[in-house]
Amino acid sequence: MVIGGSLTGLSTAHHAARKGAHVVLVEKDKVGSGASGRNGSMCTQGITISPAEARKRYGQPRARELYDAFREAVDLVEELTVKEQIDCDFHRVGRLGVAFKPQHFESMRAKQRDLADNFGHDTTLLSKSDLRAELGSD
Ligand SMILES: Cc1cc2nc3c(=O)[nH]c(=O)nc-3n(C[C@H](O)[C@H](O)[C@H](O)COP(=O)(O)OP(=O)(O)OC[C@H]3O[C@@H](n4cnc5c(N)ncnc54)[C@H](O)[C@@H]3O)c2cc1C
């Protein structure tokens, strides 16, 4: 039995059923009525702390595992939407972080190197003019 019919419960029920389990899903309200039906719908990679902070807190191997898990999670969402023909308007459009002070740009440069060297994570550093082309605004 799975209690709660939003993202976590539905995914658990789905994967258990696909493995042959007989699943009963119990939802007290409507399916998707929790945070899952009210969120920003952003399905992004990376964690909310910097790679350096993740390394400090958890050590490099665990921090890398966390980043890898996020990448795999986005792949899984995409795979599920295709395989199960879920009409949820999934599009890969990237994720943009912006610097609003020059020193922020420098720390982004260091973060980009760290992500590439230690996390196998490719990112692109945009100049101010590239950013204008991306956003249509300064
Ligand atoms: C404002 C906001 C914006 C967010 N934006 C994003 C975003 O852009 N990207 C992102 O990845 N995450 C975002 N999140 C986080 C994300 O929405 C949650 O992490 C996710 O929805 C949690 O899913 P869940 O299924 O675990 O919980 P919920 O979606 O909260 O589902 C819990 C379910 O359990 C049911 N339930 C509770 N108690 C019982 C009971 N006793 N019996 C039966 N059913 C019960 C509820 O009715 C509900 O349907 C956001 C969250 C919020 C609040």
Ligand as a Chemical Component Dictionary entry (heavy atoms), coordinates in Angstrom:
data_LIG
# 
_chem_comp.id                   LIG 
_chem_comp.type                 NON-POLYMER 
_chem_comp.pdbx_formal_charge   0 
_chem_comp.three_letter_code    LIG 
# 
loop_
_chem_comp_atom.comp_id 
_chem_comp_atom.atom_id 
_chem_comp_atom.alt_atom_id 
_chem_comp_atom.type_symbol 
_chem_comp_atom.charge 
_chem_comp_atom.model_Cartn_x 
_chem_comp_atom.model_Cartn_y 
_chem_comp_atom.model_Cartn_z 
_chem_comp_atom.pdbx_ordinal 
LIG C1  C1  C 0 5.588  26.593 -3.780 1  
LIG C2  C2  C 0 6.427  25.375 -4.119 2  
LIG C3  C3  C 0 7.176  25.385 -5.285 3  
LIG C4  C4  C 0 7.960  24.278 -5.603 4  
LIG N1  N1  N 0 8.640  24.264 -6.794 5  
LIG C5  C5  C 0 9.316  23.169 -7.166 6  
LIG C6  C6  C 0 9.921  23.098 -8.441 7  
LIG O1  O1  O 0 9.838  24.011 -9.249 8  
LIG N2  N2  N 0 10.612 21.971 -8.749 9  
LIG C7  C7  C 0 10.704 20.904 -7.879 10 
LIG O2  O2  O 0 11.337 19.898 -8.228 11 
LIG N3  N3  N 0 10.113 20.928 -6.669 12 
LIG C8  C8  C 0 9.415  22.025 -6.302 13 
LIG N4  N4  N 0 8.787  22.049 -5.077 14 
LIG C9  C9  C 0 8.906  20.857 -4.221 15 
LIG C10 C10 C 0 8.005  19.734 -4.741 16 
LIG O3  O3  O 0 6.739  20.232 -5.121 17 
LIG C11 C11 C 0 7.848  18.681 -3.621 18 
LIG O4  O4  O 0 9.132  18.244 -3.216 19 
LIG C12 C12 C 0 7.063  17.488 -4.121 20 
LIG O5  O5  O 0 5.846  17.877 -4.732 21 
LIG C13 C13 C 0 6.785  16.543 -2.956 22 
LIG O6  O6  O 0 5.978  15.522 -3.466 23 
LIG P1  P1  P 0 5.341  14.472 -2.490 24 
LIG O7  O7  O 0 4.540  13.523 -3.338 25 
LIG O8  O8  O 0 6.396  13.895 -1.635 26 
LIG O9  O9  O 0 4.425  15.323 -1.508 27 
LIG P2  P2  P 0 2.978  16.129 -1.827 28 
LIG O10 O10 O 0 3.007  16.600 -3.242 29 
LIG O11 O11 O 0 2.850  17.070 -0.741 30 
LIG O12 O12 O 0 1.984  14.953 -1.736 31 
LIG C14 C14 C 0 1.575  14.331 -0.542 32 
LIG C15 C15 C 0 0.263  13.666 -0.851 33 
LIG O13 O13 O 0 -0.094 12.841 0.237  34 
LIG C16 C16 C 0 -1.472 13.030 0.505  35 
LIG N5  N5  N 0 -1.669 12.659 1.919  36 
LIG C17 C17 C 0 -1.153 13.249 3.003  37 
LIG N6  N6  N 0 -1.511 12.605 4.116  38 
LIG C18 C18 C 0 -2.270 11.553 3.719  39 
LIG C19 C19 C 0 -2.939 10.523 4.416  40 
LIG N7  N7  N 0 -2.906 10.414 5.748  41 
LIG N8  N8  N 0 -3.625 9.606  3.688  42 
LIG C20 C20 C 0 -3.669 9.696  2.321  43 
LIG N9  N9  N 0 -3.068 10.652 1.621  44 
LIG C21 C21 C 0 -2.369 11.577 2.310  45 
LIG C22 C22 C 0 -1.729 14.505 0.196  46 
LIG O14 O14 O 0 -3.088 14.785 -0.043 47 
LIG C23 C23 C 0 -0.871 14.671 -1.075 48 
LIG O15 O15 O 0 -1.558 14.367 -2.282 49 
LIG C24 C24 C 0 8.000  23.151 -4.726 50 
LIG C25 C25 C 0 7.234  23.150 -3.555 51 
LIG C26 C26 C 0 6.459  24.234 -3.267 52 
LIG C27 C27 C 0 5.609  24.204 -2.008 53 
# 
loop_
_chem_comp_bond.comp_id 
_chem_comp_bond.atom_id_1 
_chem_comp_bond.atom_id_2 
_chem_comp_bond.value_order 
_chem_comp_bond.pdbx_ordinal 
LIG C1  C2  SING 1  
LIG C2  C3  SING 2  
LIG C2  C26 DOUB 3  
LIG C3  C4  DOUB 4  
LIG C4  N1  SING 5  
LIG C4  C24 SING 6  
LIG N1  C5  DOUB 7  
LIG C5  C6  SING 8  
LIG C5  C8  SING 9  
LIG C6  O1  DOUB 10 
LIG C6  N2  SING 11 
LIG N2  C7  SING 12 
LIG C7  O2  DOUB 13 
LIG C7  N3  SING 14 
LIG N3  C8  DOUB 15 
LIG C8  N4  SING 16 
LIG N4  C9  SING 17 
LIG N4  C24 SING 18 
LIG C9  C10 SING 19 
LIG C10 O3  SING 20 
LIG C10 C11 SING 21 
LIG C11 O4  SING 22 
LIG C11 C12 SING 23 
LIG C12 O5  SING 24 
LIG C12 C13 SING 25 
LIG C13 O6  SING 26 
LIG O6  P1  SING 27 
LIG P1  O7  DOUB 28 
LIG P1  O8  SING 29 
LIG P1  O9  SING 30 
LIG O9  P2  SING 31 
LIG P2  O10 DOUB 32 
LIG P2  O11 SING 33 
LIG P2  O12 SING 34 
LIG O12 C14 SING 35 
LIG C14 C15 SING 36 
LIG C15 O13 SING 37 
LIG C15 C23 SING 38 
LIG O13 C16 SING 39 
LIG C16 N5  SING 40 
LIG C16 C22 SING 41 
LIG N5  C17 SING 42 
LIG N5  C21 SING 43 
LIG C17 N6  DOUB 44 
LIG N6  C18 SING 45 
LIG C18 C19 SING 46 
LIG C18 C21 DOUB 47 
LIG C19 N7  SING 48 
LIG C19 N8  DOUB 49 
LIG N8  C20 SING 50 
LIG C20 N9  DOUB 51 
LIG N9  C21 SING 52 
LIG C22 O14 SING 53 
LIG C22 C23 SING 54 
LIG C23 O15 SING 55 
LIG C24 C25 DOUB 56 
LIG C25 C26 SING 57 
LIG C26 C27 SING 58 
# 
